[in-house]
Amino acid sequence: MTRVGSLARAEGTLLRRDPLALVVAVGIPVLAVPMVASSGLYENGTGALLVLLIGFSMLSGVYFNLVTAIVARREARVLERLRTGELRDAEILLGTAAPAIALTWAQAVVGGVLVVVLVGASEGSNVPLAALAVVLGTAVFVLLAVVSTAFTRTVELAQVTTLPGTLIPLFLSGLVFPLDALPDWVQAVAPYSPLTPTVDLLNIALAGSGGAILAPIAILVGWLVVGTWAARRWFRWDVRR
């Protein structure tokens, strides 16, 4: 943990020095709360507004930023040098991902406070279930980011290669528009998208309802298994031209 902490602090310093990464990771998700709250779309939906914030945080703060960070370290041959030291492979990836993970979790907390202040609090929320959804969802998108770096040669290309991993889960999650408006076959596939089970769990937790939680949890665990296998199979530590 000491080694991971040292690497995480170094990554945090690099993140603070990158204005674009900070805007994507912090500004866009957090600013979305007062903008959407002022629109009146979520006046009676505190939980829906918070789920929107967390969903955008996972896509921008974790997935996109982590892809660009890992690719940048790989292209600068930092990952190769780190592997020659005491750090294990998992420690290198965890230390690199730690700032993005911390930002997402902090945004979930700060976003919750903003939503309560601007919209109001919901009664009967299941906080442990919401926390579980955030942890599992974050882990899934960390692995997806690691896998996506295998198909991203440069930092500039990350804006293109991350589009499918950003837009498809977003549209299939129900955050942008109701899933009922989609064709039947899309509705059948949507629950298995990496973001949809996280959104489902958060909606159940924040609404305080007794909805079925085993299926979304099982789908997220399945994504963790597939993501771990894919990361071991395709992730590259060195530069290959």
TORZALUM-647314 format. One record per residue (C-alpha): residue in three letters; x, z, y; residue number from 1. Coordinates in steps of 0.02 Angstrom, whole numbers. Example, Ala and Ser with C-alpha at 12.3 -4.5 7.8 and 13.67 -1.06 7.14 Angstrom:
<atoms>
<atom><code>ala</code><x>615</x><z>390</z><y>-225</y><pos>1</pos></atom>
<atom><code>ser</code><x>684</x><z>357</z><y>-53</y><pos>2</pos></atom>
</atoms>
This chain:
<atoms>
<atom><code>met</code><x>0</x><z>0</z><y>0</y><pos>1</pos></atom>
<atom><code>thr</code><x>146</x><z>31</z><y>117</y><pos>2</pos></atom>
<atom><code>arg</code><x>209</x><z>-146</z><y>89</y><pos>3</pos></atom>
<atom><code>val</code><x>35</x><z>-219</z><y>111</y><pos>4</pos></atom>
<atom><code>gly</code><x>10</x><z>-115</z><y>269</y><pos>5</pos></atom>
<atom><code>ser</code><x>172</x><z>-178</z><y>345</y><pos>6</pos></atom>
<atom><code>leu</code><x>126</x><z>-358</z><y>311</y><pos>7</pos></atom>
<atom><code>ala</code><x>-50</x><z>-330</z><y>376</y><pos>8</pos></atom>
<atom><code>arg</code><x>17</x><z>-259</z><y>540</y><pos>9</pos></atom>
<atom><code>ala</code><x>129</x><z>-412</z><y>561</y><pos>10</pos></atom>
<atom><code>glu</code><x>-18</x><z>-528</z><y>529</y><pos>11</pos></atom>
<atom><code>gly</code><x>-123</x><z>-429</z><y>652</y><pos>12</pos></atom>
<atom><code>thr</code><x>10</x><z>-453</z><y>785</y><pos>13</pos></atom>
<atom><code>leu</code><x>12</x><z>-641</z><y>754</y><pos>14</pos></atom>
<atom><code>leu</code><x>-177</x><z>-647</z><y>764</y><pos>15</pos></atom>
<atom><code>arg</code><x>-178</x><z>-557</z><y>932</y><pos>16</pos></atom>
<atom><code>arg</code><x>-56</x><z>-687</z><y>998</y><pos>17</pos></atom>
<atom><code>asp</code><x>-168</x><z>-833</z><y>948</y><pos>18</pos></atom>
<atom><code>pro</code><x>-308</x><z>-850</z><y>1078</y><pos>19</pos></atom>
<atom><code>leu</code><x>-402</x><z>-983</z><y>980</y><pos>20</pos></atom>
<atom><code>ala</code><x>-404</x><z>-879</z><y>821</y><pos>21</pos></atom>
<atom><code>leu</code><x>-464</x><z>-727</z><y>917</y><pos>22</pos></atom>
<atom><code>val</code><x>-606</x><z>-825</z><y>998</y><pos>23</pos></atom>
<atom><code>val</code><x>-662</x><z>-893</z><y>830</y><pos>24</pos></atom>
<atom><code>ala</code><x>-645</x><z>-727</z><y>741</y><pos>25</pos></atom>
<atom><code>val</code><x>-712</x><z>-609</z><y>873</y><pos>26</pos></atom>
<atom><code>gly</code><x>-794</x><z>-699</z><y>1017</y><pos>27</pos></atom>
<atom><code>ile</code><x>-914</x><z>-818</z><y>930</y><pos>28</pos></atom>
<atom><code>pro</code><x>-996</x><z>-695</z><y>809</y><pos>29</pos></atom>
<atom><code>val</code><x>-1009</x><z>-550</z><y>931</y><pos>30</pos></atom>
<atom><code>leu</code><x>-1071</x><z>-655</z><y>1077</y><pos>31</pos></atom>
<atom><code>ala</code><x>-1204</x><z>-728</z><y>963</y><pos>32</pos></atom>
<atom><code>val</code><x>-1293</x><z>-559</z><y>957</y><pos>33</pos></atom>
<atom><code>pro</code><x>-1343</x><z>-540</z><y>1141</y><pos>34</pos></atom>
<atom><code>met</code><x>-1376</x><z>-728</z><y>1154</y><pos>35</pos></atom>
<atom><code>val</code><x>-1496</x><z>-731</z><y>1007</y><pos>36</pos></atom>
<atom><code>ala</code><x>-1572</x><z>-562</z><y>1055</y><pos>37</pos></atom>
<atom><code>ser</code><x>-1610</x><z>-625</z><y>1230</y><pos>38</pos></atom>
<atom><code>ser</code><x>-1696</x><z>-778</z><y>1159</y><pos>39</pos></atom>
<atom><code>gly</code><x>-1832</x><z>-668</z><y>1085</y><pos>40</pos></atom>
<atom><code>leu</code><x>-1819</x><z>-748</z><y>913</y><pos>41</pos></atom>
<atom><code>tyr</code><x>-1779</x><z>-582</z><y>829</y><pos>42</pos></atom>
<atom><code>glu</code><x>-1880</x><z>-458</z><y>932</y><pos>43</pos></atom>
<atom><code>asn</code><x>-1958</x><z>-387</z><y>774</y><pos>44</pos></atom>
<atom><code>gly</code><x>-1815</x><z>-428</z><y>657</y><pos>45</pos></atom>
<atom><code>thr</code><x>-1669</x><z>-310</z><y>682</y><pos>46</pos></atom>
<atom><code>gly</code><x>-1607</x><z>-340</z><y>507</y><pos>47</pos></atom>
<atom><code>ala</code><x>-1615</x><z>-530</z><y>525</y><pos>48</pos></atom>
<atom><code>leu</code><x>-1508</x><z>-525</z><y>682</y><pos>49</pos></atom>
<atom><code>leu</code><x>-1375</x><z>-417</z><y>600</y><pos>50</pos></atom>
<atom><code>val</code><x>-1373</x><z>-527</z><y>445</y><pos>51</pos></atom>
<atom><code>leu</code><x>-1345</x><z>-677</z><y>560</y><pos>52</pos></atom>
<atom><code>leu</code><x>-1194</x><z>-592</z><y>639</y><pos>53</pos></atom>
<atom><code>ile</code><x>-1118</x><z>-542</z><y>472</y><pos>54</pos></atom>
<atom><code>gly</code><x>-1144</x><z>-715</z><y>400</y><pos>55</pos></atom>
<atom><code>phe</code><x>-1057</x><z>-799</z><y>545</y><pos>56</pos></atom>
<atom><code>ser</code><x>-917</x><z>-669</z><y>537</y><pos>57</pos></atom>
<atom><code>met</code><x>-881</x><z>-710</z><y>355</y><pos>58</pos></atom>
<atom><code>leu</code><x>-879</x><z>-897</z><y>387</y><pos>59</pos></atom>
<atom><code>ser</code><x>-775</x><z>-896</z><y>546</y><pos>60</pos></atom>
<atom><code>gly</code><x>-679</x><z>-732</z><y>543</y><pos>61</pos></atom>
<atom><code>val</code><x>-634</x><z>-730</z><y>358</y><pos>62</pos></atom>
<atom><code>tyr</code><x>-647</x><z>-905</z><y>286</y><pos>63</pos></atom>
<atom><code>phe</code><x>-590</x><z>-1018</z><y>428</y><pos>64</pos></atom>
<atom><code>asn</code><x>-460</x><z>-903</z><y>505</y><pos>65</pos></atom>
<atom><code>leu</code><x>-385</x><z>-857</z><y>337</y><pos>66</pos></atom>
<atom><code>val</code><x>-366</x><z>-1039</z><y>286</y><pos>67</pos></atom>
<atom><code>thr</code><x>-272</x><z>-1078</z><y>447</y><pos>68</pos></atom>
<atom><code>ala</code><x>-165</x><z>-920</z><y>432</y><pos>69</pos></atom>
<atom><code>ile</code><x>-111</x><z>-952</z><y>252</y><pos>70</pos></atom>
<atom><code>val</code><x>-76</x><z>-1136</z><y>283</y><pos>71</pos></atom>
<atom><code>ala</code><x>27</x><z>-1094</z><y>437</y><pos>72</pos></atom>
<atom><code>arg</code><x>131</x><z>-967</z><y>339</y><pos>73</pos></atom>
<atom><code>arg</code><x>154</x><z>-1089</z><y>196</y><pos>74</pos></atom>
<atom><code>glu</code><x>207</x><z>-1233</z><y>309</y><pos>75</pos></atom>
<atom><code>ala</code><x>332</x><z>-1118</z><y>396</y><pos>76</pos></atom>
<atom><code>arg</code><x>397</x><z>-1068</z><y>223</y><pos>77</pos></atom>
<atom><code>val</code><x>354</x><z>-886</z><y>258</y><pos>78</pos></atom>
<atom><code>leu</code><x>263</x><z>-868</z><y>92</y><pos>79</pos></atom>
<atom><code>glu</code><x>416</x><z>-928</z><y>-3</y><pos>80</pos></atom>
<atom><code>arg</code><x>527</x><z>-803</z><y>84</y><pos>81</pos></atom>
<atom><code>leu</code><x>406</x><z>-660</z><y>55</y><pos>82</pos></atom>
<atom><code>arg</code><x>405</x><z>-695</z><y>-131</y><pos>83</pos></atom>
<atom><code>thr</code><x>593</x><z>-669</z><y>-140</y><pos>84</pos></atom>
<atom><code>gly</code><x>571</x><z>-487</z><y>-88</y><pos>85</pos></atom>
<atom><code>glu</code><x>482</x><z>-338</z><y>-162</y><pos>86</pos></atom>
<atom><code>leu</code><x>307</x><z>-398</z><y>-123</y><pos>87</pos></atom>
<atom><code>arg</code><x>201</x><z>-458</z><y>-268</y><pos>88</pos></atom>
<atom><code>asp</code><x>93</x><z>-613</z><y>-252</y><pos>89</pos></atom>
<atom><code>ala</code><x>-69</x><z>-514</z><y>-238</y><pos>90</pos></atom>
<atom><code>glu</code><x>9</x><z>-401</z><y>-106</y><pos>91</pos></atom>
<atom><code>ile</code><x>61</x><z>-551</z><y>-1</y><pos>92</pos></atom>
<atom><code>leu</code><x>-114</x><z>-624</z><y>-4</y><pos>93</pos></atom>
<atom><code>leu</code><x>-197</x><z>-456</z><y>28</y><pos>94</pos></atom>
<atom><code>gly</code><x>-82</x><z>-417</z><y>173</y><pos>95</pos></atom>
<atom><code>thr</code><x>-114</x><z>-589</z><y>248</y><pos>96</pos></atom>
<atom><code>ala</code><x>-302</x><z>-569</z><y>229</y><pos>97</pos></atom>
<atom><code>ala</code><x>-310</x><z>-388</z><y>289</y><pos>98</pos></atom>
<atom><code>pro</code><x>-333</x><z>-423</z><y>477</y><pos>99</pos></atom>
<atom><code>ala</code><x>-473</x><z>-547</z><y>444</y><pos>100</pos></atom>
<atom><code>ile</code><x>-558</x><z>-425</z><y>326</y><pos>101</pos></atom>
<atom><code>ala</code><x>-541</x><z>-283</z><y>451</y><pos>102</pos></atom>
<atom><code>leu</code><x>-613</x><z>-391</z><y>590</y><pos>103</pos></atom>
<atom><code>thr</code><x>-764</x><z>-439</z><y>486</y><pos>104</pos></atom>
<atom><code>trp</code><x>-802</x><z>-260</z><y>436</y><pos>105</pos></atom>
<atom><code>ala</code><x>-777</x><z>-200</z><y>615</y><pos>106</pos></atom>
<atom><code>gln</code><x>-894</x><z>-335</z><y>678</y><pos>107</pos></atom>
<atom><code>ala</code><x>-1025</x><z>-278</z><y>553</y><pos>108</pos></atom>
<atom><code>val</code><x>-1016</x><z>-102</z><y>624</y><pos>109</pos></atom>
<atom><code>val</code><x>-1007</x><z>-156</z><y>807</y><pos>110</pos></atom>
<atom><code>gly</code><x>-1143</x><z>-286</z><y>778</y><pos>111</pos></atom>
<atom><code>gly</code><x>-1254</x><z>-153</z><y>702</y><pos>112</pos></atom>
<atom><code>val</code><x>-1235</x><z>-46</z><y>857</y><pos>113</pos></atom>
<atom><code>leu</code><x>-1269</x><z>-194</z><y>973</y><pos>114</pos></atom>
<atom><code>val</code><x>-1424</x><z>-243</z><y>875</y><pos>115</pos></atom>
<atom><code>val</code><x>-1493</x><z>-66</z><y>880</y><pos>116</pos></atom>
<atom><code>val</code><x>-1462</x><z>-55</z><y>1068</y><pos>117</pos></atom>
<atom><code>leu</code><x>-1531</x><z>-228</z><y>1111</y><pos>118</pos></atom>
<atom><code>val</code><x>-1671</x><z>-244</z><y>984</y><pos>119</pos></atom>
<atom><code>gly</code><x>-1704</x><z>-76</z><y>905</y><pos>120</pos></atom>
<atom><code>ala</code><x>-1673</x><z>11</z><y>741</y><pos>121</pos></atom>
<atom><code>ser</code><x>-1754</x><z>-24</z><y>574</y><pos>122</pos></atom>
<atom><code>glu</code><x>-1815</x><z>121</z><y>468</y><pos>123</pos></atom>
<atom><code>gly</code><x>-1773</x><z>145</z><y>286</y><pos>124</pos></atom>
<atom><code>ser</code><x>-1614</x><z>40</z><y>284</y><pos>125</pos></atom>
<atom><code>asn</code><x>-1506</x><z>53</z><y>128</y><pos>126</pos></atom>
<atom><code>val</code><x>-1332</x><z>70</z><y>203</y><pos>127</pos></atom>
<atom><code>pro</code><x>-1236</x><z>82</z><y>37</y><pos>128</pos></atom>
<atom><code>leu</code><x>-1315</x><z>-79</z><y>-25</y><pos>129</pos></atom>
<atom><code>ala</code><x>-1276</x><z>-165</z><y>140</y><pos>130</pos></atom>
<atom><code>ala</code><x>-1095</x><z>-106</z><y>128</y><pos>131</pos></atom>
<atom><code>leu</code><x>-1084</x><z>-172</z><y>-51</y><pos>132</pos></atom>
<atom><code>ala</code><x>-1151</x><z>-341</z><y>6</y><pos>133</pos></atom>
<atom><code>val</code><x>-1021</x><z>-351</z><y>145</y><pos>134</pos></atom>
<atom><code>val</code><x>-877</x><z>-302</z><y>30</y><pos>135</pos></atom>
<atom><code>leu</code><x>-926</x><z>-425</z><y>-108</y><pos>136</pos></atom>
<atom><code>gly</code><x>-962</x><z>-565</z><y>15</y><pos>137</pos></atom>
<atom><code>thr</code><x>-796</x><z>-538</z><y>103</y><pos>138</pos></atom>
<atom><code>ala</code><x>-701</x><z>-543</z><y>-61</y><pos>139</pos></atom>
<atom><code>val</code><x>-786</x><z>-706</z><y>-110</y><pos>140</pos></atom>
<atom><code>phe</code><x>-741</x><z>-793</z><y>52</y><pos>141</pos></atom>
<atom><code>val</code><x>-562</x><z>-728</z><y>45</y><pos>142</pos></atom>
<atom><code>leu</code><x>-544</x><z>-813</z><y>-125</y><pos>143</pos></atom>
<atom><code>leu</code><x>-629</x><z>-971</z><y>-62</y><pos>144</pos></atom>
<atom><code>ala</code><x>-507</x><z>-975</z><y>83</y><pos>145</pos></atom>
<atom><code>val</code><x>-359</x><z>-956</z><y>-35</y><pos>146</pos></atom>
<atom><code>val</code><x>-425</x><z>-1101</z><y>-142</y><pos>147</pos></atom>
<atom><code>ser</code><x>-459</x><z>-1210</z><y>11</y><pos>148</pos></atom>
<atom><code>thr</code><x>-277</x><z>-1198</z><y>66</y><pos>149</pos></atom>
<atom><code>ala</code><x>-229</x><z>-1300</z><y>-88</y><pos>150</pos></atom>
<atom><code>phe</code><x>-321</x><z>-1448</z><y>-10</y><pos>151</pos></atom>
<atom><code>thr</code><x>-260</x><z>-1417</z><y>169</y><pos>152</pos></atom>
<atom><code>arg</code><x>-89</x><z>-1491</z><y>207</y><pos>153</pos></atom>
<atom><code>thr</code><x>-77</x><z>-1437</z><y>390</y><pos>154</pos></atom>
<atom><code>val</code><x>-159</x><z>-1314</z><y>508</y><pos>155</pos></atom>
<atom><code>glu</code><x>-238</x><z>-1457</z><y>604</y><pos>156</pos></atom>
<atom><code>leu</code><x>-323</x><z>-1521</z><y>446</y><pos>157</pos></atom>
<atom><code>ala</code><x>-403</x><z>-1350</z><y>418</y><pos>158</pos></atom>
<atom><code>gln</code><x>-539</x><z>-1399</z><y>543</y><pos>159</pos></atom>
<atom><code>val</code><x>-588</x><z>-1539</z><y>423</y><pos>160</pos></atom>
<atom><code>thr</code><x>-558</x><z>-1463</z><y>252</y><pos>161</pos></atom>
<atom><code>thr</code><x>-656</x><z>-1305</z><y>294</y><pos>162</pos></atom>
<atom><code>leu</code><x>-812</x><z>-1398</z><y>350</y><pos>163</pos></atom>
<atom><code>pro</code><x>-892</x><z>-1408</z><y>176</y><pos>164</pos></atom>
<atom><code>gly</code><x>-853</x><z>-1225</z><y>141</y><pos>165</pos></atom>
<atom><code>thr</code><x>-930</x><z>-1177</z><y>308</y><pos>166</pos></atom>
<atom><code>leu</code><x>-1079</x><z>-1290</z><y>333</y><pos>167</pos></atom>
<atom><code>ile</code><x>-1147</x><z>-1299</z><y>155</y><pos>168</pos></atom>
<atom><code>pro</code><x>-1158</x><z>-1109</z><y>128</y><pos>169</pos></atom>
<atom><code>leu</code><x>-1227</x><z>-1089</z><y>305</y><pos>170</pos></atom>
<atom><code>phe</code><x>-1369</x><z>-1213</z><y>282</y><pos>171</pos></atom>
<atom><code>leu</code><x>-1410</x><z>-1149</z><y>108</y><pos>172</pos></atom>
<atom><code>ser</code><x>-1415</x><z>-967</z><y>163</y><pos>173</pos></atom>
<atom><code>gly</code><x>-1575</x><z>-975</z><y>264</y><pos>174</pos></atom>
<atom><code>leu</code><x>-1486</x><z>-914</z><y>422</y><pos>175</pos></atom>
<atom><code>val</code><x>-1507</x><z>-1078</z><y>515</y><pos>176</pos></atom>
<atom><code>phe</code><x>-1682</x><z>-1128</z><y>459</y><pos>177</pos></atom>
<atom><code>pro</code><x>-1804</x><z>-1069</z><y>323</y><pos>178</pos></atom>
<atom><code>leu</code><x>-1763</x><z>-1122</z><y>146</y><pos>179</pos></atom>
<atom><code>asp</code><x>-1947</x><z>-1168</z><y>124</y><pos>180</pos></atom>
<atom><code>ala</code><x>-1915</x><z>-1321</z><y>234</y><pos>181</pos></atom>
<atom><code>leu</code><x>-1788</x><z>-1389</z><y>111</y><pos>182</pos></atom>
<atom><code>pro</code><x>-1826</x><z>-1501</z><y>-39</y><pos>183</pos></atom>
<atom><code>asp</code><x>-1868</x><z>-1414</z><y>-203</y><pos>184</pos></atom>
<atom><code>trp</code><x>-1704</x><z>-1458</z><y>-286</y><pos>185</pos></atom>
<atom><code>val</code><x>-1606</x><z>-1387</z><y>-139</y><pos>186</pos></atom>
<atom><code>gln</code><x>-1708</x><z>-1227</z><y>-147</y><pos>187</pos></atom>
<atom><code>ala</code><x>-1663</x><z>-1214</z><y>-331</y><pos>188</pos></atom>
<atom><code>val</code><x>-1477</x><z>-1229</z><y>-293</y><pos>189</pos></atom>
<atom><code>ala</code><x>-1474</x><z>-1122</z><y>-135</y><pos>190</pos></atom>
<atom><code>pro</code><x>-1473</x><z>-950</z><y>-221</y><pos>191</pos></atom>
<atom><code>tyr</code><x>-1308</x><z>-994</z><y>-305</y><pos>192</pos></atom>
<atom><code>ser</code><x>-1218</x><z>-1035</z><y>-142</y><pos>193</pos></atom>
<atom><code>pro</code><x>-1080</x><z>-907</z><y>-100</y><pos>194</pos></atom>
<atom><code>leu</code><x>-1164</x><z>-846</z><y>60</y><pos>195</pos></atom>
<atom><code>thr</code><x>-1346</x><z>-841</z><y>1</y><pos>196</pos></atom>
<atom><code>pro</code><x>-1332</x><z>-690</z><y>-118</y><pos>197</pos></atom>
<atom><code>thr</code><x>-1244</x><z>-592</z><y>19</y><pos>198</pos></atom>
<atom><code>val</code><x>-1384</x><z>-634</z><y>141</y><pos>199</pos></atom>
<atom><code>asp</code><x>-1514</x><z>-587</z><y>9</y><pos>200</pos></atom>
<atom><code>leu</code><x>-1434</x><z>-418</z><y>-23</y><pos>201</pos></atom>
<atom><code>leu</code><x>-1418</x><z>-382</z><y>163</y><pos>202</pos></atom>
<atom><code>asn</code><x>-1600</x><z>-429</z><y>194</y><pos>203</pos></atom>
<atom><code>ile</code><x>-1656</x><z>-313</z><y>53</y><pos>204</pos></atom>
<atom><code>ala</code><x>-1543</x><z>-172</z><y>113</y><pos>205</pos></atom>
<atom><code>leu</code><x>-1587</x><z>-182</z><y>297</y><pos>206</pos></atom>
<atom><code>ala</code><x>-1773</x><z>-202</z><y>265</y><pos>207</pos></atom>
<atom><code>gly</code><x>-1773</x><z>-50</z><y>152</y><pos>208</pos></atom>
<atom><code>ser</code><x>-1872</x><z>-146</z><y>21</y><pos>209</pos></atom>
<atom><code>gly</code><x>-1859</x><z>-133</z><y>-166</y><pos>210</pos></atom>
<atom><code>gly</code><x>-1813</x><z>-314</z><y>-197</y><pos>211</pos></atom>
<atom><code>ala</code><x>-1717</x><z>-375</z><y>-348</y><pos>212</pos></atom>
<atom><code>ile</code><x>-1532</x><z>-346</z><y>-319</y><pos>213</pos></atom>
<atom><code>leu</code><x>-1457</x><z>-378</z><y>-491</y><pos>214</pos></atom>
<atom><code>ala</code><x>-1466</x><z>-568</z><y>-479</y><pos>215</pos></atom>
<atom><code>pro</code><x>-1375</x><z>-581</z><y>-309</y><pos>216</pos></atom>
<atom><code>ile</code><x>-1243</x><z>-458</z><y>-366</y><pos>217</pos></atom>
<atom><code>ala</code><x>-1217</x><z>-555</z><y>-528</y><pos>218</pos></atom>
<atom><code>ile</code><x>-1198</x><z>-717</z><y>-430</y><pos>219</pos></atom>
<atom><code>leu</code><x>-1069</x><z>-640</z><y>-314</y><pos>220</pos></atom>
<atom><code>val</code><x>-972</x><z>-570</z><y>-463</y><pos>221</pos></atom>
<atom><code>gly</code><x>-978</x><z>-744</z><y>-540</y><pos>222</pos></atom>
<atom><code>trp</code><x>-904</x><z>-817</z><y>-381</y><pos>223</pos></atom>
<atom><code>leu</code><x>-767</x><z>-686</z><y>-387</y><pos>224</pos></atom>
<atom><code>val</code><x>-723</x><z>-736</z><y>-564</y><pos>225</pos></atom>
<atom><code>val</code><x>-725</x><z>-922</z><y>-526</y><pos>226</pos></atom>
<atom><code>gly</code><x>-630</x><z>-897</z><y>-363</y><pos>227</pos></atom>
<atom><code>thr</code><x>-495</x><z>-794</z><y>-447</y><pos>228</pos></atom>
<atom><code>trp</code><x>-472</x><z>-926</z><y>-582</y><pos>229</pos></atom>
<atom><code>ala</code><x>-468</x><z>-1067</z><y>-454</y><pos>230</pos></atom>
<atom><code>ala</code><x>-343</x><z>-975</z><y>-344</y><pos>231</pos></atom>
<atom><code>arg</code><x>-226</x><z>-948</z><y>-492</y><pos>232</pos></atom>
<atom><code>arg</code><x>-247</x><z>-1130</z><y>-542</y><pos>233</pos></atom>
<atom><code>trp</code><x>-226</x><z>-1222</z><y>-377</y><pos>234</pos></atom>
<atom><code>phe</code><x>-149</x><z>-1109</z><y>-244</y><pos>235</pos></atom>
<atom><code>arg</code><x>22</x><z>-1169</z><y>-185</y><pos>236</pos></atom>
<atom><code>trp</code><x>157</x><z>-1056</z><y>-114</y><pos>237</pos></atom>
<atom><code>asp</code><x>277</x><z>-1192</z><y>-61</y><pos>238</pos></atom>
<atom><code>val</code><x>271</x><z>-1350</z><y>43</y><pos>239</pos></atom>
<atom><code>arg</code><x>245</x><z>-1508</z><y>-60</y><pos>240</pos></atom>
<atom><code>arg</code><x>246</x><z>-1676</z><y>26</y><pos>241</pos></atom>
</atoms>
